Amino acid sequence: MENQQHIVIIGGGFAGLNLAKKLDKSKFKITILDKNNFHSFPPLFYQIASSGLEPSSISFPFRREMRKMKNTHFHYGAVLKVDTENSIIHTQFEEIKYDKLVIATGTTNNFFNQPQLKEKVHTLKSTAEAIRLRNEILDRLERACITTDSERRKQLLSFVVVGGGPTGVEIAGALGEMKRYILQREYPEISKDDVRVILIEGTDRFLRTMSERASADAANYLGHLMIETRLNCLMESYENNILHLSNGEDIYCETLIWTAGVTGNVIKGMNPDSIARGCRYIIDDSYRVKGYDNIYAIGDIAFLSDTQYPNGYPQVAQVAIQQAKHLASQLNGQPVSKFVYNDKGSMATVGRNRAVCDLNFTYMYGRPAWLTWMFIHLISILGMRNKVNVLINWIWAYLFYSTSLRLLLRPVKYPIRKHWIDE
Ligand SMILES: Cc1cc2nc3c(=O)[nH]c(=O)nc-3n(C[C@H](O)[C@H](O)[C@H](O)COP(=O)(O)OP(=O)(O)OC[C@H]3O[C@@H](n4cnc5c(N)ncnc54)[C@H](O)[C@@H]3O)c2cc1C
């Protein structure tokens, strides 16, 4: 229809996809652009990395979701720059004209002032990164099983996780679970003492964004899973497999997992004045990016501050989803008041049967928290097939400790596609 405005949404994560779902399809033509052809579920990336789930269980093809959405189209491509004068965005494949642009590109890894780390460490910000880490772990376990040199075996199985937020705690917990329970069943050649897992955090407690009680319980659970921990400790350098810490300690480590920070996926062509700390776009109450009338930002990439959140709203799924729904109502022309974030609480799991949940009305820990964690994640995953898949995998792993997912599937080298843009 000719009088329809074209809204282009960059990024089909929690923010972008929920916005597209809620926009009035009779008023707008909608295009979602994403560098992947699927929506993913980051809270469970660590389960891909630890072979608990297969990638397809927590990935959802956009085209399947679009079937139910009228007047909405998916375009595959990484946005390389935006020409704000002419309202055109450029991907590696095409140029797309927009009337309104919504940036929902989320975040990527932040290596702070050590960009060289990107080549040396493992990260968990995408499905592809999680698969890479899974392959690394499986490859090391297999090599450790066949080496006759006990010192080399220990070197192969030296893991350090940097960053004691939810992702760091969860992947460290999964490695601890592997050390404590899985090795003896599936890798009998390896003893528990051969595996070293260390979790390092710069502040005085793990899960800093949660309650002190949650941090204390998480620390206990980590100890139970034979994970060494360091608090108030920063990583200063990582050279030749030696990790140097701010407390003067040197640790030998061949697999370094970096979960210590994120930074916004900003797009070239935008005025630098519109970017705040953490590389997030400064938005006003109507989600307009500073200095632009027809460009909006939501989710992790958006920086909205008020008295309650002077450093911006937390970069979590609920903020992204709630902002998306609020912006949709506004663009649809419904009367809306100022955005108020309904914080439903936060949770993290540390291996099986152990989790911590800070909910609005109560605090939970141990098995009840773990069951709550599973339930919340299960209902949040898109698609019935995915939910059933995840549930079956979890029940199977719970009963038998084994999954059939410990497959070392390496990518073949050729053909290398020039248009697959690496981050
Ligand atoms: C490992 C991990 C665990 C997490 N656990 C939790 C949790 O337990 N609970 C919680 O609430 N939050 C959690 N989060 C945070 C949560 O995932 C984010 O807050 C949420 O995904 C933000 O949604 P978003 O739509 O803003 O960004 P995202 O979900 O990151 O989506 C961004 C989308 O933009 C696309 N994109 C990026 N750049 C481009 C480009 N240039 N061109 C085209 N497409 C692009 C990406 O492919 C992606 O699909 C976790 C995050 C991670 C990484």
The ligand as an SDF file (V2000), in Angstrom:
LIG
                    3D

 53 58  0  0  0  0  0  0  0  0999 V2000
   25.6710  -15.3470   27.1790 C   0  0  0  0  0  0  0  0  0  0  0  0
   24.5620  -14.3950   27.5670 C   0  0  0  0  0  0  0  0  0  0  0  0
   23.6940  -14.7340   28.5880 C   0  0  0  0  0  0  0  0  0  0  0  0
   22.6530  -13.8810   28.9360 C   0  0  0  0  0  0  0  0  0  0  0  0
   21.7990  -14.2440   29.9360 N   0  0  0  0  0  0  0  0  0  0  0  0
   20.7390  -13.4520   30.2240 C   0  0  0  0  0  0  0  0  0  0  0  0
   19.7870  -13.8390   31.1840 C   0  0  0  0  0  0  0  0  0  0  0  0
   19.8960  -14.9130   31.7850 O   0  0  0  0  0  0  0  0  0  0  0  0
   18.7220  -13.0130   31.4090 N   0  0  0  0  0  0  0  0  0  0  0  0
   18.5790  -11.8140   30.7430 C   0  0  0  0  0  0  0  0  0  0  0  0
   17.5880  -11.1110   30.9640 O   0  0  0  0  0  0  0  0  0  0  0  0
   19.4740  -11.4260   29.8460 N   0  0  0  0  0  0  0  0  0  0  0  0
   20.5440  -12.1990   29.5490 C   0  0  0  0  0  0  0  0  0  0  0  0
   21.4520  -11.8110   28.6210 N   0  0  0  0  0  0  0  0  0  0  0  0
   21.2870  -10.4860   27.9980 C   0  0  0  0  0  0  0  0  0  0  0  0
   20.2260  -10.5510   26.9080 C   0  0  0  0  0  0  0  0  0  0  0  0
   20.5210  -11.5900   26.0200 O   0  0  0  0  0  0  0  0  0  0  0  0
   20.1990   -9.2190   26.1980 C   0  0  0  0  0  0  0  0  0  0  0  0
   19.8600   -8.2160   27.1220 O   0  0  0  0  0  0  0  0  0  0  0  0
   19.1990   -9.2350   25.0670 C   0  0  0  0  0  0  0  0  0  0  0  0
   19.5420  -10.2120   24.1190 O   0  0  0  0  0  0  0  0  0  0  0  0
   19.1390   -7.8530   24.4010 C   0  0  0  0  0  0  0  0  0  0  0  0
   18.2810   -7.9220   23.3160 O   0  0  0  0  0  0  0  0  0  0  0  0
   18.5610   -7.0260   22.0360 P   0  0  0  0  0  0  0  0  0  0  0  0
   17.4500   -7.3180   21.0830 O   0  0  0  0  0  0  0  0  0  0  0  0
   18.8180   -5.6240   22.4450 O   0  0  0  0  0  0  0  0  0  0  0  0
   19.9370   -7.5670   21.4530 O   0  0  0  0  0  0  0  0  0  0  0  0
   20.2810   -9.0250   20.9320 P   0  0  0  0  0  0  0  0  0  0  0  0
   19.3900  -10.0400   21.4860 O   0  0  0  0  0  0  0  0  0  0  0  0
   21.7550   -9.1600   21.1290 O   0  0  0  0  0  0  0  0  0  0  0  0
   19.9830   -8.9410   19.3660 O   0  0  0  0  0  0  0  0  0  0  0  0
   20.7570   -8.1710   18.4970 C   0  0  0  0  0  0  0  0  0  0  0  0
   20.5430   -8.6870   17.0760 C   0  0  0  0  0  0  0  0  0  0  0  0
   21.1460   -7.7750   16.1780 O   0  0  0  0  0  0  0  0  0  0  0  0
   21.8570   -8.4720   15.1940 C   0  0  0  0  0  0  0  0  0  0  0  0
   22.9070   -7.5660   14.7120 N   0  0  0  0  0  0  0  0  0  0  0  0
   23.8920   -7.0000   15.4380 C   0  0  0  0  0  0  0  0  0  0  0  0
   24.6340   -6.1790   14.6610 N   0  0  0  0  0  0  0  0  0  0  0  0
   24.1000   -6.2450   13.4240 C   0  0  0  0  0  0  0  0  0  0  0  0
   24.4180   -5.6230   12.1880 C   0  0  0  0  0  0  0  0  0  0  0  0
   25.4330   -4.7490   12.0590 N   0  0  0  0  0  0  0  0  0  0  0  0
   23.6630   -5.9190   11.1050 N   0  0  0  0  0  0  0  0  0  0  0  0
   22.6250   -6.7830   11.2010 C   0  0  0  0  0  0  0  0  0  0  0  0
   22.2920   -7.4070   12.3480 N   0  0  0  0  0  0  0  0  0  0  0  0
   23.0040   -7.1220   13.4430 C   0  0  0  0  0  0  0  0  0  0  0  0
   22.3680   -9.7090   15.9000 C   0  0  0  0  0  0  0  0  0  0  0  0
   22.6180  -10.7680   14.9860 O   0  0  0  0  0  0  0  0  0  0  0  0
   21.1880  -10.0360   16.8290 C   0  0  0  0  0  0  0  0  0  0  0  0
   20.2520  -10.9020   16.2310 O   0  0  0  0  0  0  0  0  0  0  0  0
   22.4970  -12.6510   28.2390 C   0  0  0  0  0  0  0  0  0  0  0  0
   23.3670  -12.3160   27.2160 C   0  0  0  0  0  0  0  0  0  0  0  0
   24.3890  -13.1840   26.8660 C   0  0  0  0  0  0  0  0  0  0  0  0
   25.3300  -12.8190   25.7380 C   0  0  0  0  0  0  0  0  0  0  0  0
  1  2  1  0
  2  3  1  0
  2 52  2  0
  3  4  2  0
  4  5  1  0
  4 50  1  0
  5  6  2  0
  6  7  1  0
  6 13  1  0
  7  8  2  0
  7  9  1  0
  9 10  1  0
 10 11  2  0
 10 12  1  0
 12 13  2  0
 13 14  1  0
 14 15  1  0
 14 50  1  0
 15 16  1  0
 16 17  1  0
 16 18  1  0
 18 19  1  0
 18 20  1  0
 20 21  1  0
 20 22  1  0
 22 23  1  0
 23 24  1  0
 24 25  2  0
 24 26  1  0
 24 27  1  0
 27 28  1  0
 28 29  2  0
 28 30  1  0
 28 31  1  0
 31 32  1  0
 32 33  1  0
 33 34  1  0
 33 48  1  0
 34 35  1  0
 35 36  1  0
 35 46  1  0
 36 37  1  0
 36 45  1  0
 37 38  2  0
 38 39  1  0
 39 40  1  0
 39 45  2  0
 40 41  1  0
 40 42  2  0
 42 43  1  0
 43 44  2  0
 44 45  1  0
 46 47  1  0
 46 48  1  0
 48 49  1  0
 50 51  2  0
 51 52  1  0
 52 53  1  0
M  END
$$$$
